[in-house]
Amino acid sequence: MSSSARPLFERSFSAFLFDMDGTIINSIPATERVWSRWALKHGLDVATFLPTMHGQRGIDTIGRLGLPGVDPVAEAKEVERGEMEDVDGILPIPGAIAFLSALPAGRWGIVTSAPAALAHRRLAAAGIPLPEVIVTAEDVTKGKPAPDGYRLGAARLGFDPADCLVFEDVPAGILAGEGAGAHVVVITATHHQPIETSHPRLENYEGVSSVVDADGKLSLVQSAG
């Protein structure tokens, strides 16, 4: 546990909302294999491009490039097909399965930039339990860093975003959580270099669990051992 995460253990929340890739699963190798092939096909510098595409919808990543003659919708579908075929090496973030499995039903959800079919395929590949609420790329007109997904996730769970804790790993998602008015914690398990953030950080979910307090809210606790 990062020492910067200590304030997390001093308050409670109505619900937890989790990003998927890089936050509860590690799909970076598969994601980067598929997107590297796409970038090379379109003459992009792979090393420069890859850091810019994590945490956002494929259609937004492609559209932002403004490539002449490129249809972002069609190209995003092509990338999605490649990602559906490649789930090799997708693993849960350490401790994530136990942590999520212990959460009360209806008190947590997933808000991902991935399309629904890909989200379900990757979660299954990693052995992640499914919550009652999963917000995917098709559910919003504005993807991360817009706050729409987290606002929708909180609404579907029946809570105010301001009383939710968002688990994220990349700047676009952090901005989305902030914009929704939620509290944010940054999971650093897949980070190769420190991320600039004022939010508390956890390396992963090992040594952390949750309890329902006397008010019926969720609190994080540091596990013994």
PyRosetta script that sets phi, psi and omega in degrees:
from pyrosetta import init, pose_from_sequence

init()
pose = pose_from_sequence("MSSSARPLFERSFSAFLFDMDGTIINSIPATERVWSRWALKHGLDVATFLPTMHGQRGIDTIGRLGLPGVDPVAEAKEVERGEMEDVDGILPIPGAIAFLSALPAGRWGIVTSAPAALAHRRLAAAGIPLPEVIVTAEDVTKGKPAPDGYRLGAARLGFDPADCLVFEDVPAGILAGEGAGAHVVVITATHHQPIETSHPRLENYEGVSSVVDADGKLSLVQSAG")
pose.set_psi(1, 133.7)
pose.set_omega(1, 175.2)
pose.set_phi(2, -72.4)
pose.set_psi(2, 140.9)
pose.set_omega(2, 178.1)
pose.set_phi(3, -62.4)
pose.set_psi(3, -25.5)
pose.set_omega(3, -180.0)
pose.set_phi(4, -69.9)
pose.set_psi(4, -11.9)
pose.set_omega(4, -178.6)
pose.set_phi(5, -85.3)
pose.set_psi(5, -6.0)
pose.set_omega(5, -173.0)
pose.set_phi(6, -52.0)
pose.set_psi(6, -42.1)
pose.set_omega(6, 179.6)
pose.set_phi(7, -58.7)
pose.set_psi(7, -24.2)
pose.set_omega(7, 178.1)
pose.set_phi(8, -60.1)
pose.set_psi(8, -30.4)
pose.set_omega(8, -175.0)
pose.set_phi(9, -88.2)
pose.set_psi(9, 7.7)
pose.set_omega(9, -176.4)
pose.set_phi(10, -113.8)
pose.set_psi(10, 8.2)
pose.set_omega(10, 177.6)
pose.set_phi(11, -147.1)
pose.set_psi(11, 172.9)
pose.set_omega(11, -178.3)
pose.set_phi(12, -126.0)
pose.set_psi(12, 165.3)
pose.set_omega(12, -173.6)
pose.set_phi(13, -139.4)
pose.set_psi(13, 154.4)
pose.set_omega(13, 176.4)
pose.set_phi(14, -76.1)
pose.set_psi(14, -33.3)
pose.set_omega(14, -176.7)
pose.set_phi(15, -158.5)
pose.set_psi(15, 160.3)
pose.set_omega(15, 176.0)
pose.set_phi(16, -112.8)
pose.set_psi(16, 137.5)
pose.set_omega(16, 175.7)
pose.set_phi(17, -123.1)
pose.set_psi(17, 126.7)
pose.set_omega(17, -173.8)
pose.set_phi(18, -115.3)
pose.set_psi(18, 131.2)
pose.set_omega(18, 161.3)
pose.set_phi(19, -65.2)
pose.set_psi(19, 167.1)
pose.set_omega(19, -178.0)
pose.set_phi(20, -103.3)
pose.set_psi(20, -74.4)
pose.set_omega(20, -173.7)
pose.set_phi(21, -66.2)
pose.set_psi(21, 123.8)
pose.set_omega(21, 179.1)
pose.set_phi(22, 84.9)
pose.set_psi(22, -7.6)
pose.set_omega(22, -177.2)
pose.set_phi(23, -114.9)
pose.set_psi(23, -46.2)
pose.set_omega(23, 172.6)
pose.set_phi(24, -117.9)
pose.set_psi(24, -18.0)
pose.set_omega(24, 172.8)
pose.set_phi(25, -131.0)
pose.set_psi(25, 155.5)
pose.set_omega(25, 173.4)
pose.set_phi(26, -107.0)
pose.set_psi(26, 101.6)
pose.set_omega(26, 178.9)
pose.set_phi(27, -114.5)
pose.set_psi(27, 12.5)
pose.set_omega(27, -173.4)
pose.set_phi(28, -58.3)
pose.set_psi(28, -46.7)
pose.set_omega(28, 180.0)
pose.set_phi(29, -57.4)
pose.set_psi(29, -45.6)
pose.set_omega(29, -179.9)
pose.set_phi(30, -65.8)
pose.set_psi(30, -44.9)
pose.set_omega(30, -180.0)
pose.set_phi(31, -59.1)
pose.set_psi(31, -46.2)
pose.set_omega(31, -176.9)
pose.set_phi(32, -71.7)
pose.set_psi(32, -28.7)
pose.set_omega(32, 174.6)
pose.set_phi(33, -62.4)
pose.set_psi(33, -47.9)
pose.set_omega(33, -177.0)
pose.set_phi(34, -67.6)
pose.set_psi(34, -47.1)
pose.set_omega(34, -177.6)
pose.set_phi(35, -70.5)
pose.set_psi(35, -28.4)
pose.set_omega(35, 176.1)
pose.set_phi(36, -64.5)
pose.set_psi(36, -43.1)
pose.set_omega(36, 177.8)
pose.set_phi(37, -62.2)
pose.set_psi(37, -41.8)
pose.set_omega(37, 179.7)
pose.set_phi(38, -64.7)
pose.set_psi(38, -43.4)
pose.set_omega(38, -178.7)
pose.set_phi(39, -63.6)
pose.set_psi(39, -42.6)
pose.set_omega(39, 178.9)
pose.set_phi(40, -63.2)
pose.set_psi(40, -40.0)
pose.set_omega(40, 178.9)
pose.set_phi(41, -58.3)
pose.set_psi(41, -33.0)
pose.set_omega(41, -177.0)
pose.set_phi(42, -102.9)
pose.set_psi(42, 15.2)
pose.set_omega(42, 173.0)
pose.set_phi(43, 72.3)
pose.set_psi(43, 23.6)
pose.set_omega(43, 179.9)
pose.set_phi(44, -89.5)
pose.set_psi(44, 153.8)
pose.set_omega(44, 173.2)
pose.set_phi(45, -78.3)
pose.set_psi(45, 113.1)
pose.set_omega(45, -172.2)
pose.set_phi(46, -61.2)
pose.set_psi(46, -45.7)
pose.set_omega(46, -177.1)
pose.set_phi(47, -61.5)
pose.set_psi(47, -34.9)
pose.set_omega(47, 178.6)
pose.set_phi(48, -77.3)
pose.set_psi(48, -37.1)
pose.set_omega(48, -174.7)
pose.set_phi(49, -74.7)
pose.set_psi(49, -44.8)
pose.set_omega(49, -170.4)
pose.set_phi(50, -54.9)
pose.set_psi(50, -43.0)
pose.set_omega(50, -179.2)
pose.set_phi(51, -64.6)
pose.set_psi(51, -14.2)
pose.set_omega(51, -175.5)
pose.set_phi(52, -91.1)
pose.set_psi(52, -8.3)
pose.set_omega(52, -169.5)
pose.set_phi(53, -106.7)
pose.set_psi(53, -7.0)
pose.set_omega(53, -177.0)
pose.set_phi(54, -73.4)
pose.set_psi(54, 139.4)
pose.set_omega(54, 172.4)
pose.set_phi(55, 84.5)
pose.set_psi(55, 2.6)
pose.set_omega(55, -178.7)
pose.set_phi(56, -125.2)
pose.set_psi(56, 159.0)
pose.set_omega(56, 178.3)
pose.set_phi(57, -63.5)
pose.set_psi(57, 144.0)
pose.set_omega(57, 179.5)
pose.set_phi(58, -57.7)
pose.set_psi(58, -41.2)
pose.set_omega(58, -179.2)
pose.set_phi(59, -63.1)
pose.set_psi(59, -33.5)
pose.set_omega(59, 178.9)
pose.set_phi(60, -74.4)
pose.set_psi(60, -39.9)
pose.set_omega(60, 178.0)
pose.set_phi(61, -59.9)
pose.set_psi(61, -46.8)
pose.set_omega(61, -177.6)
pose.set_phi(62, -71.5)
pose.set_psi(62, -43.0)
pose.set_omega(62, -179.4)
pose.set_phi(63, -61.5)
pose.set_psi(63, -36.3)
pose.set_omega(63, -178.9)
pose.set_phi(64, -64.5)
pose.set_psi(64, -26.0)
pose.set_omega(64, -178.4)
pose.set_phi(65, -71.6)
pose.set_psi(65, -28.2)
pose.set_omega(65, 179.6)
pose.set_phi(66, 61.7)
pose.set_psi(66, 38.7)
pose.set_omega(66, -178.5)
pose.set_phi(67, -71.6)
pose.set_psi(67, 131.1)
pose.set_omega(67, -178.8)
pose.set_phi(68, -59.5)
pose.set_psi(68, 132.8)
pose.set_omega(68, 175.2)
pose.set_phi(69, 73.0)
pose.set_psi(69, 9.1)
pose.set_omega(69, -178.4)
pose.set_phi(70, -102.2)
pose.set_psi(70, 125.9)
pose.set_omega(70, 177.9)
pose.set_phi(71, -91.5)
pose.set_psi(71, 108.2)
pose.set_omega(71, -176.9)
pose.set_phi(72, -57.4)
pose.set_psi(72, -35.4)
pose.set_omega(72, -179.3)
pose.set_phi(73, -65.5)
pose.set_psi(73, -49.8)
pose.set_omega(73, -178.6)
pose.set_phi(74, -65.2)
pose.set_psi(74, -41.4)
pose.set_omega(74, -178.5)
pose.set_phi(75, -68.3)
pose.set_psi(75, -37.5)
pose.set_omega(75, 177.5)
pose.set_phi(76, -63.8)
pose.set_psi(76, -37.0)
pose.set_omega(76, 176.8)
pose.set_phi(77, -65.2)
pose.set_psi(77, -38.4)
pose.set_omega(77, 177.9)
pose.set_phi(78, -63.2)
pose.set_psi(78, -45.0)
pose.set_omega(78, 178.4)
pose.set_phi(79, -62.7)
pose.set_psi(79, -41.8)
pose.set_omega(79, 179.8)
pose.set_phi(80, -60.4)
pose.set_psi(80, -41.4)
pose.set_omega(80, 178.1)
pose.set_phi(81, -60.5)
pose.set_psi(81, -42.1)
pose.set_omega(81, 178.1)
pose.set_phi(82, -63.6)
pose.set_psi(82, -39.7)
pose.set_omega(82, -179.6)
pose.set_phi(83, -70.6)
pose.set_psi(83, -33.5)
pose.set_omega(83, 176.5)
pose.set_phi(84, -64.1)
pose.set_psi(84, -34.1)
pose.set_omega(84, -178.2)
pose.set_phi(85, -79.8)
pose.set_psi(85, -23.0)
pose.set_omega(85, -173.3)
pose.set_phi(86, -115.3)
pose.set_psi(86, 95.6)
pose.set_omega(86, 174.9)
pose.set_phi(87, -117.9)
pose.set_psi(87, 16.7)
pose.set_omega(87, 179.9)
pose.set_phi(88, -62.8)
pose.set_psi(88, 130.1)
pose.set_omega(88, 174.1)
pose.set_phi(89, 79.8)
pose.set_psi(89, 7.6)
pose.set_omega(89, 177.2)
pose.set_phi(90, -76.1)
pose.set_psi(90, 124.3)
pose.set_omega(90, -173.4)
pose.set_phi(91, -132.9)
pose.set_psi(91, 156.0)
pose.set_omega(91, 174.0)
pose.set_phi(92, -72.0)
pose.set_psi(92, 148.0)
pose.set_omega(92, 169.3)
pose.set_phi(93, -61.9)
pose.set_psi(93, 139.4)
pose.set_omega(93, -177.2)
pose.set_phi(94, -50.7)
pose.set_psi(94, 127.6)
pose.set_omega(94, 178.1)
pose.set_phi(95, 84.8)
pose.set_psi(95, -7.2)
pose.set_omega(95, -173.0)
pose.set_phi(96, -66.3)
pose.set_psi(96, -42.4)
pose.set_omega(96, -176.1)
pose.set_phi(97, -62.1)
pose.set_psi(97, -47.5)
pose.set_omega(97, 179.9)
pose.set_phi(98, -64.3)
pose.set_psi(98, -41.7)
pose.set_omega(98, -178.6)
pose.set_phi(99, -62.8)
pose.set_psi(99, -48.7)
pose.set_omega(99, -177.6)
pose.set_phi(100, -69.0)
pose.set_psi(100, -38.3)
pose.set_omega(100, -177.9)
pose.set_phi(101, -63.8)
pose.set_psi(101, -25.2)
pose.set_omega(101, -178.0)
pose.set_phi(102, -88.3)
pose.set_psi(102, -7.4)
pose.set_omega(102, -178.4)
pose.set_phi(103, -75.9)
pose.set_psi(103, 143.8)
pose.set_omega(103, 178.8)
pose.set_phi(104, -65.4)
pose.set_psi(104, 142.3)
pose.set_omega(104, 177.2)
pose.set_phi(105, -59.9)
pose.set_psi(105, 141.5)
pose.set_omega(105, 178.2)
pose.set_phi(106, 79.7)
pose.set_psi(106, 5.5)
pose.set_omega(106, -178.7)
pose.set_phi(107, -118.1)
pose.set_psi(107, 7.0)
pose.set_omega(107, 176.5)
pose.set_phi(108, -150.7)
pose.set_psi(108, 155.4)
pose.set_omega(108, 179.0)
pose.set_phi(109, -152.1)
pose.set_psi(109, 171.3)
pose.set_omega(109, 179.1)
pose.set_phi(110, -115.2)
pose.set_psi(110, 133.9)
pose.set_omega(110, 176.4)
pose.set_phi(111, -125.3)
pose.set_psi(111, 104.2)
pose.set_omega(111, -173.1)
pose.set_phi(112, -122.2)
pose.set_psi(112, 153.1)
pose.set_omega(112, 174.7)
pose.set_phi(113, -83.1)
pose.set_psi(113, -5.2)
pose.set_omega(113, -180.0)
pose.set_phi(114, -78.0)
pose.set_psi(114, 150.1)
pose.set_omega(114, 170.9)
pose.set_phi(115, -62.2)
pose.set_psi(115, 157.8)
pose.set_omega(115, -173.9)
pose.set_phi(116, -58.0)
pose.set_psi(116, -47.4)
pose.set_omega(116, -177.1)
pose.set_phi(117, -61.6)
pose.set_psi(117, -41.7)
pose.set_omega(117, 179.9)
pose.set_phi(118, -68.7)
pose.set_psi(118, -39.3)
pose.set_omega(118, 178.9)
pose.set_phi(119, -59.6)
pose.set_psi(119, -47.7)
pose.set_omega(119, -179.6)
pose.set_phi(120, -65.1)
pose.set_psi(120, -37.4)
pose.set_omega(120, 179.9)
pose.set_phi(121, -66.0)
pose.set_psi(121, -43.0)
pose.set_omega(121, -178.8)
pose.set_phi(122, -70.7)
pose.set_psi(122, -40.0)
pose.set_omega(122, 177.9)
pose.set_phi(123, -62.0)
pose.set_psi(123, -40.6)
pose.set_omega(123, 177.5)
pose.set_phi(124, -64.7)
pose.set_psi(124, -42.1)
pose.set_omega(124, -179.7)
pose.set_phi(125, -61.3)
pose.set_psi(125, -33.6)
pose.set_omega(125, -177.8)
pose.set_phi(126, -90.9)
pose.set_psi(126, -7.1)
pose.set_omega(126, -179.9)
pose.set_phi(127, 75.0)
pose.set_psi(127, 25.8)
pose.set_omega(127, -178.3)
pose.set_phi(128, -82.9)
pose.set_psi(128, 132.2)
pose.set_omega(128, 176.8)
pose.set_phi(129, -66.2)
pose.set_psi(129, 148.2)
pose.set_omega(129, -178.3)
pose.set_phi(130, -91.8)
pose.set_psi(130, 131.0)
pose.set_omega(130, 174.9)
pose.set_phi(131, -82.1)
pose.set_psi(131, 175.6)
pose.set_omega(131, 177.1)
pose.set_phi(132, -72.9)
pose.set_psi(132, -25.3)
pose.set_omega(132, -176.4)
pose.set_phi(133, -121.1)
pose.set_psi(133, 121.7)
pose.set_omega(133, 172.1)
pose.set_phi(134, -131.0)
pose.set_psi(134, 117.1)
pose.set_omega(134, 176.2)
pose.set_phi(135, -99.7)
pose.set_psi(135, 125.1)
pose.set_omega(135, -176.0)
pose.set_phi(136, -121.0)
pose.set_psi(136, -177.5)
pose.set_omega(136, -175.9)
pose.set_phi(137, -56.5)
pose.set_psi(137, -34.7)
pose.set_omega(137, -176.5)
pose.set_phi(138, -74.2)
pose.set_psi(138, -14.7)
pose.set_omega(138, -174.1)
pose.set_phi(139, -84.1)
pose.set_psi(139, -10.8)
pose.set_omega(139, -177.2)
pose.set_phi(140, -131.2)
pose.set_psi(140, 153.0)
pose.set_omega(140, 174.9)
pose.set_phi(141, -90.5)
pose.set_psi(141, -22.7)
pose.set_omega(141, 176.4)
pose.set_phi(142, -121.6)
pose.set_psi(142, 117.3)
pose.set_omega(142, 179.6)
pose.set_phi(143, -84.1)
pose.set_psi(143, 178.0)
pose.set_omega(143, 176.3)
pose.set_phi(144, -56.5)
pose.set_psi(144, 139.0)
pose.set_omega(144, 17.2)
pose.set_phi(145, -84.9)
pose.set_psi(145, 5.1)
pose.set_omega(145, 173.7)
pose.set_phi(146, -64.1)
pose.set_psi(146, 148.9)
pose.set_omega(146, -175.0)
pose.set_phi(147, -83.7)
pose.set_psi(147, 0.5)
pose.set_omega(147, -171.0)
pose.set_phi(148, -54.2)
pose.set_psi(148, -43.8)
pose.set_omega(148, -177.1)
pose.set_phi(149, -62.6)
pose.set_psi(149, -44.3)
pose.set_omega(149, -179.5)
pose.set_phi(150, -71.4)
pose.set_psi(150, -34.5)
pose.set_omega(150, 174.7)
pose.set_phi(151, -62.8)
pose.set_psi(151, -42.8)
pose.set_omega(151, 179.9)
pose.set_phi(152, -66.9)
pose.set_psi(152, -42.2)
pose.set_omega(152, 178.8)
pose.set_phi(153, -59.6)
pose.set_psi(153, -45.2)
pose.set_omega(153, 178.6)
pose.set_phi(154, -63.2)
pose.set_psi(154, -42.7)
pose.set_omega(154, -179.4)
pose.set_phi(155, -63.0)
pose.set_psi(155, -41.0)
pose.set_omega(155, 179.8)
pose.set_phi(156, -66.3)
pose.set_psi(156, -29.1)
pose.set_omega(156, 175.6)
pose.set_phi(157, -82.3)
pose.set_psi(157, -15.2)
pose.set_omega(157, 178.2)
pose.set_phi(158, 90.6)
pose.set_psi(158, 24.0)
pose.set_omega(158, -177.4)
pose.set_phi(159, -128.4)
pose.set_psi(159, 160.6)
pose.set_omega(159, 174.3)
pose.set_phi(160, -77.3)
pose.set_psi(160, 134.4)
pose.set_omega(160, 177.9)
pose.set_phi(161, -54.4)
pose.set_psi(161, -30.9)
pose.set_omega(161, -178.6)
pose.set_phi(162, -65.6)
pose.set_psi(162, -16.0)
pose.set_omega(162, 179.2)
pose.set_phi(163, -107.6)
pose.set_psi(163, 18.0)
pose.set_omega(163, 179.7)
pose.set_phi(164, -114.5)
pose.set_psi(164, 153.7)
pose.set_omega(164, 174.0)
pose.set_phi(165, -109.1)
pose.set_psi(165, 122.2)
pose.set_omega(165, 179.4)
pose.set_phi(166, -98.0)
pose.set_psi(166, 130.8)
pose.set_omega(166, 176.2)
pose.set_phi(167, -103.2)
pose.set_psi(167, 120.6)
pose.set_omega(167, -175.8)
pose.set_phi(168, -138.2)
pose.set_psi(168, 171.7)
pose.set_omega(168, 179.9)
pose.set_phi(169, -137.1)
pose.set_psi(169, -15.0)
pose.set_omega(169, -176.3)
pose.set_phi(170, -129.7)
pose.set_psi(170, 159.3)
pose.set_omega(170, -176.2)
pose.set_phi(171, -54.8)
pose.set_psi(171, -41.6)
pose.set_omega(171, -178.6)
pose.set_phi(172, -60.4)
pose.set_psi(172, -41.5)
pose.set_omega(172, 179.6)
pose.set_phi(173, -71.7)
pose.set_psi(173, -37.7)
pose.set_omega(173, 177.1)
pose.set_phi(174, -61.0)
pose.set_psi(174, -44.2)
pose.set_omega(174, 177.5)
pose.set_phi(175, -62.0)
pose.set_psi(175, -37.6)
pose.set_omega(175, 179.0)
pose.set_phi(176, -64.4)
pose.set_psi(176, -43.7)
pose.set_omega(176, 177.9)
pose.set_phi(177, -64.1)
pose.set_psi(177, -43.1)
pose.set_omega(177, 177.3)
pose.set_phi(178, -60.9)
pose.set_psi(178, -45.7)
pose.set_omega(178, -177.7)
pose.set_phi(179, -63.3)
pose.set_psi(179, -29.7)
pose.set_omega(179, 178.0)
pose.set_phi(180, -76.8)
pose.set_psi(180, -12.5)
pose.set_omega(180, -178.5)
pose.set_phi(181, 86.9)
pose.set_psi(181, 13.0)
pose.set_omega(181, -178.9)
pose.set_phi(182, -86.0)
pose.set_psi(182, 164.9)
pose.set_omega(182, 168.0)
pose.set_phi(183, -80.3)
pose.set_psi(183, 150.0)
pose.set_omega(183, -174.3)
pose.set_phi(184, -131.4)
pose.set_psi(184, 137.6)
pose.set_omega(184, 168.5)
pose.set_phi(185, -125.2)
pose.set_psi(185, 140.7)
pose.set_omega(185, -175.6)
pose.set_phi(186, -104.2)
pose.set_psi(186, 123.8)
pose.set_omega(186, 176.2)
pose.set_phi(187, -90.5)
pose.set_psi(187, 125.0)
pose.set_omega(187, -171.6)
pose.set_phi(188, -107.0)
pose.set_psi(188, 10.0)
pose.set_omega(188, -172.8)
pose.set_phi(189, -55.5)
pose.set_psi(189, -34.9)
pose.set_omega(189, -175.9)
pose.set_phi(190, -102.5)
pose.set_psi(190, 5.7)
pose.set_omega(190, -178.3)
pose.set_phi(191, -75.9)
pose.set_psi(191, 131.4)
pose.set_omega(191, 175.4)
pose.set_phi(192, -90.3)
pose.set_psi(192, -18.4)
pose.set_omega(192, 176.5)
pose.set_phi(193, -146.3)
pose.set_psi(193, 155.6)
pose.set_omega(193, -176.2)
pose.set_phi(194, -58.2)
pose.set_psi(194, 144.5)
pose.set_omega(194, 177.9)
pose.set_phi(195, -101.5)
pose.set_psi(195, 139.3)
pose.set_omega(195, 178.9)
pose.set_phi(196, -77.5)
pose.set_psi(196, 111.5)
pose.set_omega(196, 179.5)
pose.set_phi(197, -159.0)
pose.set_psi(197, 147.8)
pose.set_omega(197, 175.0)
pose.set_phi(198, -94.0)
pose.set_psi(198, -2.7)
pose.set_omega(198, -178.0)
pose.set_phi(199, -81.8)
pose.set_psi(199, 154.6)
pose.set_omega(199, 175.6)
pose.set_phi(200, -62.4)
pose.set_psi(200, 155.2)
pose.set_omega(200, -176.1)
pose.set_phi(201, -127.9)
pose.set_psi(201, 145.7)
pose.set_omega(201, 169.8)
pose.set_phi(202, -128.0)
pose.set_psi(202, 137.5)
pose.set_omega(202, 177.0)
pose.set_phi(203, -67.1)
pose.set_psi(203, -45.5)
pose.set_omega(203, 179.3)
pose.set_phi(204, -160.6)
pose.set_psi(204, -159.3)
pose.set_omega(204, -174.8)
pose.set_phi(205, -104.3)
pose.set_psi(205, 5.5)
pose.set_omega(205, 177.7)
pose.set_phi(206, -73.1)
pose.set_psi(206, 136.0)
pose.set_omega(206, -179.3)
pose.set_phi(207, 80.1)
pose.set_psi(207, 9.4)
pose.set_omega(207, 179.9)
pose.set_phi(208, -130.0)
pose.set_psi(208, 138.5)
pose.set_omega(208, 174.9)
pose.set_phi(209, -142.8)
pose.set_psi(209, 179.1)
pose.set_omega(209, -178.5)
pose.set_phi(210, -127.2)
pose.set_psi(210, 153.0)
pose.set_omega(210, 174.8)
pose.set_phi(211, -134.8)
pose.set_psi(211, 154.5)
pose.set_omega(211, 172.6)
pose.set_phi(212, -95.3)
pose.set_psi(212, 119.5)
pose.set_omega(212, -174.9)
pose.set_phi(213, -83.7)
pose.set_psi(213, -176.2)
pose.set_omega(213, -174.7)
pose.set_phi(214, -62.7)
pose.set_psi(214, -24.3)
pose.set_omega(214, 178.6)
pose.set_phi(215, -89.3)
pose.set_psi(215, 3.8)
pose.set_omega(215, -179.2)
pose.set_phi(216, 80.6)
pose.set_psi(216, 11.6)
pose.set_omega(216, 179.3)
pose.set_phi(217, -99.3)
pose.set_psi(217, 163.7)
pose.set_omega(217, -179.2)
pose.set_phi(218, -89.7)
pose.set_psi(218, 134.0)
pose.set_omega(218, 174.5)
pose.set_phi(219, -127.2)
pose.set_psi(219, 143.6)
pose.set_omega(219, 174.2)
pose.set_phi(220, -86.6)
pose.set_psi(220, 140.4)
pose.set_omega(220, 176.2)
pose.set_phi(221, -132.5)
pose.set_psi(221, 149.6)
pose.set_omega(221, 175.9)
pose.set_phi(222, -83.2)
pose.set_psi(222, 122.7)
pose.set_omega(222, -177.4)
pose.set_phi(223, -70.0)
pose.set_psi(223, 151.5)
pose.set_omega(223, 176.6)
pose.set_phi(224, -72.5)
pose.set_psi(224, 148.2)
pose.set_omega(224, 175.6)
pose.set_phi(225, 91.2)
pose.dump_pdb("model.pdb")
